């Protein structure tokens, strides 16, 4: 079952909830097609990926064990993630990342934005298009020649990433002129 299930503090965002904001109702147009309900712990069962932007210590290794084999966990709450990488690995995660610069696999928008802006400015682009953002994403994805469990994404401290992203965005912007 391919689907995205959004959760808030009250659990899964689903059509049966009466307390949804307009934005959450709008999100239901393209998420939770099977109308799952329950807590984050309940809807995490058999999930391939968890992307958290919520609160520290939300998940345990036992929660990760309920996920699909070789699950991917991006616990982005800062300064302390929903689950620490070592705990996610203990639960069976294949890959774990956080928003912290002192841990492997830091997922941070700083990988994209300096290069996106540099490439757009150099090309004198009047706007940043979806294709330019995709060019940036592909440049980041291709940057590591031999990714491994601890290095699936380049370090945000590697200044060469910005140059690679800027170059890709510049090329795309020039195609759009």
Secondary structure, DSSP 8 states (H G I E B T S, - for coil): ------EETTEE--TT-S---HHHHHHTTTS-TT---S-HHHHTTT-SEEEE-S-TT---HHHHHTS-TT-EEEE--SSS-SS-HHHHHHTT-SEEEES-TTSSSB--THHHHHHHHHHHHHTT-SS--HHHHHHHHHHHHHH-SS-BTTBSS--TT-HHHHHHHHHHHHHHHHHH-
